[in-house]
Amino acid sequence: MNTSNHLIRFSLIIISFFVLNHVNAQQQEMYTFCTGSSYAYLIDTAATTSSGYFQRFNIGSTTYSAHFYHDTIYQTYGNGGTAGGYGSVRKWAWTGNNTVNNVWTYTLSGAHHDICPMPNGNVLVIVDESKVPSSVGGTSSSTVKSPVIREIKPTGSTTGTVVWEWHLWDHLCQSTNSAYPATYVTNIAQHPERFNVNCTTNGGITSDWFHMNGIDYNPTLDQIAICSHVKEEIYVIDHSTTTAEAATHAGGKSGKGGDFLYRWGSPENYGCTTDGNGISLNTIHDCRWVPATNLVWPNYLSVLHNNSGGNAQAVLHLPPYSTSNPYNYTYAPGSVVGPSTCVKPTIPNLSIQGQGGCQALDNGNILMTVPNSKFVESRNSTTALQSITVSTTQSDRLKKTDVFGPWITATATSDTLCAGSMITLNCNIKSAPVISNPVYTYSWVSVPATSSFSSASDQNPTAVPSVAGTYTYLVTVSMSGTFNSNTITTTTTAFATVVVEACTGMNENSTEKASLTIYPNPTSGIININEEFALNNDYEVKICSSFGDVVFCGKNSKMINLSDFANGIYYLSVKTSDNNLINKKIILIK
């Protein structure tokens, strides 16, 4: 996904149009997915008990968490021998009315707590490995459980491949033993991007010293959020790395490898002010990204503050993240990372002894889970809008499109072109297999509205933008089909962005494009044009931001410095003396 300012601002405008239709409703549509006994449920918001389910699936007892994602249930299953532990991950395909089919069972060792389905069909899991702090310069010689995150790609009914992994053990620091240069630093507070192997706060150095218990994936940022029960913190790491880069302190879109991009909750863990984030956390679970579609807390992170069995609080806070700086979080080494305050919505009086979860809903409501008891929806109030008794540990509110589709992406055959040139737009679409005879209608619009379409109601139309600028092509897809003798109708949107240049009379030359190389890309500021192209061409260079603003112009430039500009996507256009136009995309990450 493109994470430029233009796209996110435009998407919020479009999203607001649809979401505002639900804001006045007390509850957010449509179903709550949860487990209970040997079943998984989709419970309608109109239900008053779990017996009023919309769908019930016999999947066996869920050990800790289960998630419904695009017609598939992902479930932790079997006894893992520890609190929240499980023995395997299972996938169930939704095949019909109240029926699912087990399509994958993958056995794990040392797995516990949460899992996270990914858009590519893989699943993120948490496992523990045994380590000894003194082996890396720590003061303790006792064995501890150190968390590992693995992305597993199913390859068969019982097999899978680990395609990416991250180890906390690769990102440690300590200030007590200089004989271990890989971990030694002179000042822990100067390195919040790593974990202090001698951290004595929040439980100290026990066998279960970290206890990772929540994981969530942000596909737009390609980042992972995790939380630690024992250390009372939320962390963000970069998933765009390779596995090799994830074991180091460099690489990926962030340039920081597998180090923490961000942490929040307990600055005392890295030698800074106690409770410097404005709240004393005590037992947290279920960290989640809040989507940009949320009208109240867009792009926040949320976490359940169990308050050690007292009155639970759904704590939300906004990290120092902006659309212009999507891969790095700014902080000053030696000082507290993140904001000193957080948002604490009012919720019903819930005593949550352990585990559980919360979800910030798009319309401003909060969905809370009291483990093995019930889930409750509230709207910044002590009054519950819905309370359903069910023995679940976590629950997820799903919209109608989440359950039935259509699930769509929008793409264009080129991300840059000349004004007056033709481009083909593509809408890729999928719906739940349980939908019979789905019929789709399409509606494309252009922002700005200076494009002509071959047919705005085609799935894959052509468009001709008439003037220069940054264009967003939005497609709205409506689906009508049948499930369980009922007519199902849904609507969803997606968009693609194209940069249009004012280059009338010029030609895009694929040979010239192939001979022009820019490096490094992504860049931290300096862009170089390869010497062979520079020596053999007379050319002009222009670089535009994702908004279409010109940030650089030059003639026969070999090196361009973008260090003074904000992180993000930029577009380079090179016009040669024979009127060839060459376009390149630049990713700036400082």
C-alpha positions in Angstrom: 0.0 0.0 0.0 1.1 3.6 -0.6 1.5 5.4 2.7 1.9 8.9 1.3 0.2 11.9 2.9 -2.1 12.3 -0.1 -3.4 8.8 0.0 -4.1 8.7 3.7 -5.8 12.1 3.7 -7.9 11.1 0.7 -8.7 7.7 2.2 -9.9 9.3 5.4 -12.2 11.6 3.5 -13.7 8.6 1.6 -13.8 6.4 4.7 -15.5 9.1 6.7 -18.4 9.2 4.1 -19.1 5.6 4.7 -18.4 5.4 8.5 -20.5 8.5 9.3 -23.5 6.4 8.2 -22.9 4.3 11.3 -21.8 6.9 13.8 -25.4 7.6 14.9 -26.1 4.0 15.4 -25.4 2.9 19.0 -23.5 -0.3 18.0 -21.1 -0.8 15.2 -22.2 -3.4 12.6 -22.2 -6.4 12.2 -20.8 -9.6 13.9 -18.6 -10.4 16.9 -16.3 -13.3 16.4 -15.5 -15.2 19.6 -15.1 -18.7 20.9 -16.8 -20.7 23.7 -16.4 -24.3 24.8 -15.8 -26.2 21.6 -17.3 -23.6 19.3 -16.5 -20.4 17.4 -19.3 -17.9 16.9 -20.3 -15.1 14.7 -22.8 -13.2 17.0 -25.0 -10.5 15.6 -25.0 -7.1 17.3 -28.7 -7.6 17.8 -28.2 -10.7 19.9 -28.7 -10.8 23.6 -27.2 -14.2 24.3 -24.7 -16.5 22.6 -27.5 -18.8 21.7 -28.7 -16.1 19.3 -25.7 -16.6 17.1 -25.6 -15.9 13.3 -23.1 -18.8 12.8 -21.7 -21.4 15.1 -18.7 -23.6 14.1 -17.5 -26.7 15.8 -13.7 -26.3 16.0 -12.9 -27.8 19.3 -11.7 -25.9 22.4 -9.6 -22.8 21.6 -6.5 -22.6 23.9 -6.1 -18.9 23.9 -7.1 -16.9 20.7 -8.9 -17.4 17.4 -9.4 -14.9 14.6 -11.8 -14.8 11.6 -10.1 -13.4 8.5 -11.5 -13.5 5.0 -13.6 -16.7 5.3 -10.9 -18.5 7.4 -10.7 -19.2 11.1 -7.2 -19.2 12.6 -7.1 -20.9 16.0 -4.6 -21.8 18.7 -5.3 -25.4 19.8 -4.0 -28.0 22.3 -2.2 -27.8 25.6 1.2 -26.0 25.5 2.0 -26.7 29.1 2.1 -23.1 30.2 -0.4 -20.3 30.9 -1.7 -19.3 27.5 0.4 -22.0 25.8 -0.8 -24.1 22.9 0.4 -27.0 20.9 -0.7 -26.1 17.3 -2.2 -23.5 15.0 -5.2 -24.6 13.0 -7.0 -23.1 10.0 -10.6 -23.7 9.2 -12.2 -22.8 5.9 -15.8 -21.6 6.0 -17.7 -24.0 3.7 -21.4 -23.4 4.4 -24.1 -22.7 7.0 -22.5 -23.4 10.4 -19.9 -25.6 8.8 -16.1 -25.3 8.4 -13.4 -27.6 7.2 -10.0 -28.1 8.9 -7.4 -27.3 6.2 -4.2 -26.9 8.2 -2.8 -28.0 11.5 0.7 -27.0 12.3 2.5 -28.3 15.5 4.6 -25.8 17.5 6.9 -26.1 20.5 7.0 -23.4 23.1 4.1 -21.4 21.6 1.9 -19.2 23.7 -0.8 -16.6 23.7 -1.8 -14.6 20.6 -1.5 -15.3 16.8 -2.0 -12.9 13.9 -3.4 -13.8 10.5 -1.7 -11.9 7.6 -3.1 -10.7 4.3 -0.8 -13.1 2.4 -2.4 -16.1 4.1 0.6 -16.6 6.5 0.3 -16.4 10.3 2.5 -14.7 12.9 3.1 -16.8 16.1 4.9 -16.2 19.3 7.2 -18.9 20.7 9.8 -18.9 23.5 13.4 -20.0 23.4 15.6 -20.7 26.4 18.5 -18.4 27.0 21.0 -17.5 29.7 21.7 -13.7 30.2 25.3 -14.3 31.4 26.1 -15.7 27.9 25.7 -12.2 26.5 27.2 -10.2 29.4 24.2 -10.2 31.7 24.5 -10.6 35.4 22.1 -13.6 35.7 23.2 -17.1 35.0 19.6 -18.5 35.2 17.7 -19.6 32.2 15.0 -17.3 30.9 12.3 -17.5 28.3 13.1 -15.2 25.4 10.4 -14.5 22.8 10.6 -15.3 19.1 8.2 -14.1 16.4 7.8 -16.4 13.4 5.8 -15.9 10.2 4.7 -19.3 9.0 3.5 -20.0 5.5 1.2 -23.1 5.2 2.6 -25.6 2.6 0.4 -28.5 3.2 -2.3 -29.9 5.5 0.2 -30.3 8.4 3.4 -28.6 7.1 4.6 -25.0 7.0 7.7 -23.0 6.2 9.1 -20.3 8.5 9.6 -17.4 6.0 10.5 -14.7 8.5 11.5 -14.5 12.1 12.6 -12.1 14.8 14.4 -12.9 18.1 14.4 -10.5 21.1 17.8 -12.1 22.0 19.3 -10.4 18.9 18.4 -6.9 20.3 19.9 -6.8 23.8 22.1 -4.3 25.6 23.9 -4.2 28.9 26.3 -1.8 30.7 28.0 -4.1 33.1 30.4 -6.2 31.1 32.5 -4.6 28.3 33.9 -8.0 27.4 30.7 -8.6 25.4 30.9 -5.8 22.7 27.8 -7.1 20.9 25.6 -6.0 23.8 27.7 -3.6 25.8 26.8 0.1 25.9 27.9 2.7 28.4 24.4 4.0 29.1 21.2 2.0 28.8 19.0 5.1 28.6 20.8 6.0 25.3 19.6 2.8 23.7 15.8 2.4 24.1 15.9 0.6 20.7 17.3 -2.5 22.5 16.2 -4.5 25.6 18.3 -4.3 28.8 19.3 -7.9 29.5 19.8 -6.8 33.2 16.4 -5.1 33.4 15.4 -5.4 37.1 12.2 -3.3 36.9 8.7 -4.8 36.4 9.3 -8.3 37.8 13.1 -8.3 37.4 15.0 -11.2 35.9 12.8 -14.3 36.4 12.4 -17.3 34.2 9.4 -15.7 32.5 11.0 -12.2 32.3 9.2 -10.9 29.2 6.1 -12.9 28.6 5.0 -11.5 25.2 1.2 -11.9 25.0 -0.1 -9.8 22.2 0.8 -9.4 18.5 -0.7 -7.4 15.6 0.3 -6.6 12.1 0.0 -3.4 10.2 0.1 -4.1 6.4 0.2 -0.5 5.4 3.4 0.2 7.5 4.6 -3.4 7.3 5.2 -3.3 11.0 4.4 -5.5 14.0 3.1 -4.4 17.4 3.7 -6.6 20.4 3.2 -6.2 24.1 4.9 -7.7 27.2 2.8 -8.8 30.2 5.8 -8.7 32.6 7.6 -5.6 31.4 4.3 -3.6 30.9 5.3 -2.2 27.5 4.2 -2.0 23.9 6.8 -2.3 21.2 6.9 -1.8 17.4 9.3 -3.6 15.1 9.9 -3.5 11.4 8.6 -6.5 9.3 10.0 -5.2 6.0 13.4 -6.7 6.9 14.8 -10.0 5.8 15.3 -12.6 8.5 19.0 -11.9 8.4 18.4 -8.1 8.7 15.9 -8.8 11.6 18.8 -10.2 13.6 20.8 -7.0 13.2 20.5 -3.3 13.8 20.3 -2.2 10.2 18.1 -2.9 7.1 14.4 -2.8 6.2 12.4 0.3 5.4 13.3 1.8 8.8 17.0 1.2 8.3 17.1 -0.2 11.9 16.8 -3.9 11.3 15.1 -5.7 14.1 15.6 -3.1 16.8 12.6 -1.5 18.5 11.3 1.3 16.3 9.1 2.4 19.3 8.2 1.4 22.8 5.7 2.8 25.3 4.5 2.2 28.8 7.5 1.7 31.2 10.5 4.0 30.6 12.1 2.6 33.8 12.8 -0.5 31.8 15.5 1.5 29.8 16.7 3.7 32.7 14.4 6.7 32.3 11.7 8.3 34.5 9.4 5.9 36.3 5.9 6.1 34.8 7.2 8.8 32.4 4.4 7.8 29.9 1.8 9.1 32.4 0.3 5.8 33.5 1.4 3.0 35.8 0.6 -0.1 33.8 -0.1 -3.4 35.7 -0.8 -6.4 33.4 -1.5 -5.6 29.8 -2.9 -7.7 27.0 -4.0 -7.6 23.4 -2.1 -4.7 21.8 -3.7 -3.7 18.4 -3.3 -1.2 15.7 -6.3 1.1 15.4 -7.1 1.4 11.7 -7.1 4.7 9.8 -10.8 4.1 9.3 -11.4 4.9 13.0 -13.0 8.4 13.2 -12.0 8.9 16.9 -8.5 7.3 17.2 -7.1 6.8 13.7 -3.7 5.1 13.6 -3.5 4.8 17.4 -2.3 1.8 19.3 -4.6 0.2 21.8 -4.0 -2.2 24.7 -6.0 -3.7 27.5 -4.9 -2.5 30.9 -6.1 -5.3 33.2 -5.0 -3.3 36.2 -4.0 -6.5 37.9 -7.6 -7.7 38.3 -9.0 -4.3 39.4 -11.2 -2.1 37.3 -9.9 -2.6 33.8 -9.2 0.2 31.4 -9.0 0.2 27.6 -5.9 2.4 27.2 -5.3 4.0 23.9 -2.4 6.3 22.9 -1.0 7.9 19.8 2.7 7.2 19.1 4.8 9.9 17.4 4.0 8.6 13.9 2.9 10.7 11.0 2.0 10.0 7.4 5.1 11.8 6.3 7.3 9.7 8.5 5.8 6.2 8.3 8.8 4.0 9.0 10.7 5.8 11.9 9.6 7.0 15.3 11.3 10.1 16.5 12.7 10.2 20.0 15.8 11.6 21.8 18.1 9.0 23.2 18.3 9.4 27.0 14.7 10.6 27.3 11.3 9.0 27.6 10.0 7.5 24.3 6.5 8.5 23.3 3.8 10.7 24.8 3.4 11.5 28.5 -0.4 11.1 28.3 -2.8 8.5 26.9 -6.5 8.3 26.2 -8.5 6.3 28.7 -12.1 6.0 27.5 -14.8 5.4 30.1 -15.9 1.8 30.2 -18.3 -0.3 32.4 -16.9 -1.5 35.7 -15.1 -4.8 34.6 -12.9 -6.9 36.8 -10.5 -8.7 34.5 -8.1 -11.0 36.4 -5.9 -11.9 33.5 -5.8 -12.2 29.7 -8.7 -10.6 27.9 -8.7 -8.0 25.2 -10.1 -4.8 23.8 -10.8 -3.4 20.3 -11.4 0.2 19.3 -14.3 0.2 16.9 -14.6 2.6 13.9 -17.6 4.4 15.3 -15.9 5.2 18.6 -17.1 2.3 20.7 -14.9 -0.1 22.6 -15.3 -3.9 22.6 -14.0 -5.5 25.8 -13.4 -9.1 26.6 -13.6 -10.5 30.1 -11.9 -13.9 29.7 -14.0 -17.0 30.0 -17.0 -14.8 30.9 -18.3 -12.3 28.4 -17.7 -9.6 25.9 -19.0 -6.1 26.4 -19.5 -3.2 24.0 -19.6 0.4 25.4 -19.5 3.9 24.0 -17.2 5.9 26.3 -19.7 5.2 29.1 -20.3 3.0 32.1 -23.4 1.7 30.2 -23.0 -1.5 28.2 -24.6 -1.4 24.8 -24.3 -5.2 24.5 -23.1 -7.8 26.9 -22.9 -11.5 25.8 -22.0 -14.3 28.2 -19.6 -16.6 26.4 -16.4 -18.4 27.5 -14.0 -16.6 25.2 -10.6 -15.1 25.8 -10.6 -12.6 23.0 -13.3 -11.2 20.7 -13.2 -9.3 17.4 -15.9 -7.1 15.9 -16.3 -7.7 12.1 -18.1 -5.7 9.5 -20.3 -7.3 6.9 -17.6 -6.9 4.3 -15.0 -8.5 6.6 -17.2 -11.7 6.7 -18.6 -11.9 3.2 -16.4 -9.6 1.0 -15.8 -8.4 -1.5 -12.2 -8.0 -0.7 -10.6 -5.8 -3.3 -7.4 -4.1 -4.4 -7.0 -1.3 -7.0 -4.0 -1.0 -9.2 -2.8 0.9 -12.2 -0.6 -0.3 -15.1 1.8 2.6 -14.3 2.4 4.9 -11.3 3.7 7.7 -13.5 2.7 8.9 -17.0 2.2 12.0 -19.2 -0.9 14.1 -19.2 -3.1 12.9 -22.1 -1.8 9.4 -22.0 -4.0 6.4 -21.4 -3.7 4.2 -18.3 -5.5 0.9 -17.5 -7.0 0.6 -14.0 -7.5 -2.9 -12.5 -9.8 -4.0 -9.7 -8.9 -7.4 -8.2 -11.8 -8.9 -6.3 -12.6 -11.9 -4.1 -15.6 -12.8 -2.0 -16.4 -15.5 0.5 -16.9 -18.9 -1.2 -20.2 -19.4 0.7 -21.7 -16.6 -1.4 -23.7 -18.0 -4.3 -23.9 -16.3 -7.6 -22.3 -13.0 -6.5 -23.0 -10.0 -8.8 -20.7 -7.0 -8.7 -21.1 -3.4 -9.8 -18.3 -1.0 -10.2 -18.0 2.8 -10.0 -14.7 4.6 -10.6 -14.1 8.2 -9.8 -11.0 10.4 -10.3 -9.7 13.0 -7.9 -9.1 15.5 -9.3 -12.0 14.9 -11.7 -10.0 15.7 -14.8 -9.8 12.2 -16.2 -12.0 10.6 -18.8 -12.9 6.9 -18.4 -13.7 4.4 -21.1 -16.5 3.3 -18.8 -16.6 4.2 -15.1 -18.7 1.2 -14.5 -16.2 -1.4 -15.9 -14.1 -3.6 -13.6 -10.9 -2.6 -15.4 -11.5 0.6 -17.3 -9.0 2.8 -19.1 -8.6 6.4 -18.0 -6.9 9.5 -19.6 -5.9 12.3 -17.1 -5.9 15.6 -19.0 -3.7 17.7 -16.7 -0.7 17.2 -14.5 -1.1 16.4 -10.9 -1.3 13.5 -8.4 -4.4 11.5 -9.2 -6.3 9.1 -6.9 -8.5 6.6 -8.7 -11.2 5.3 -6.3 -13.3 2.3 -7.1 -16.5 1.4 -5.2 -17.7 -2.2 -5.5 -21.1 -3.4 -4.5 -21.8 -7.1 -4.2 -25.2 -8.9 -4.2 -25.3 -12.6 -3.6 -27.0 -15.4 -1.6 -26.0 -17.2 1.6 -28.3 -19.5 3.5 -31.3 -18.4 1.4 -30.7 -14.8 2.3 -29.7 -12.0 0.0 -26.4 -10.5 1.1 -25.4 -7.0 -0.1 -22.1 -5.2 0.7 -20.1 -2.3 -0.5 -16.4 -1.6 -0.2 -13.8 0.7 -1.7 -10.1 0.7 -2.8 -7.9 3.2 -4.6 -4.7 3.6 -6.7 -2.5 6.7 -7.1 -0.8 7.9 -10.2 1.5 10.9 -10.8 0.7 12.7 -14.1 3.4 14.9 -15.6 2.9 17.8 -18.0 5.1 16.4 -20.7 3.1 17.0 -23.9 5.2 16.0 -27.0 7.6 13.8 -25.1 7.9 10.0 -25.2 8.6 7.5 -22.5 11.5 5.4 -23.8 11.8 2.0 -22.2 15.4 1.6 -23.3 16.4 4.9 -21.8 14.5 4.0 -18.7 16.4 0.8 -18.4 19.8 2.7 -18.8 19.0 5.2 -16.0 19.8 3.9 -12.5 19.3 5.8 -9.3 20.9 4.7 -6.0 20.6 4.1 -3.2 16.8 3.6 -3.2 15.4 3.7 -0.5 17.6 6.5 0.5 18.4 8.4 3.7 18.8 11.6 1.7 21.4 11.4 -1.2 20.3 10.1 -4.6 22.9 9.4 -7.3 22.4 9.0 -11.0 24.6 6.3 -12.6 27.7 7.7 -14.3 27.0 6.0 -17.7 23.7 7.7 -18.1 25.1 11.1 -16.9 28.0 11.0 -19.3 26.0 10.1 -22.4 22.9 12.3 -22.0 21.9 15.9 -21.7 19.0 16.0 -19.4 16.8 17.9 -16.9 15.8 16.5 -13.5 12.6 17.3 -11.6 11.5 15.7 -8.3 8.0 16.0 -7.0 6.5 15.1 -3.6 3.5 12.7 -3.4 1.3 15.8 -3.5 2.8 16.9 -6.9 4.8 19.7 -5.4 8.2 20.3 -7.1 11.0 19.9 -4.5 14.0 19.8 -6.8 14.9 21.0 -10.4 18.3 20.7 -12.0 20.2 20.1 -15.2 22.6 17.2 -15.7 22.6 16.6 -11.9 24.5 13.5 -10.8 23.8 13.8 -7.1 20.6 15.1 -5.5 20.3 15.9 -1.8 16.8 15.3 -0.3 17.9 15.4 3.4 15.9 18.5 4.2 12.6 16.9 3.1 10.2 14.7 5.1 10.3 10.9 4.8 7.9 9.5 2.2 7.4 8.7 -1.5 8.9 11.1 -4.2 8.8 10.9 -8.0 11.8 11.7 -10.1 11.3 12.7 -13.8 14.2 13.0 -16.2 13.7 14.7 -19.6 16.4 14.1 -22.1 17.4 16.4 -25.0 15.6 14.2 -27.5 12.3 14.6 -25.5 12.3 11.2 -23.8 10.7 11.1 -20.3 12.0 8.7 -17.7 10.1 8.4 -14.4 11.4 6.7 -11.2 9.9 6.4 -7.7 12.1 7.4 -4.7 11.6 6.2 -1.1 13.1 8.6 1.4 13.7 7.2 4.9 16.0 9.2 7.2 
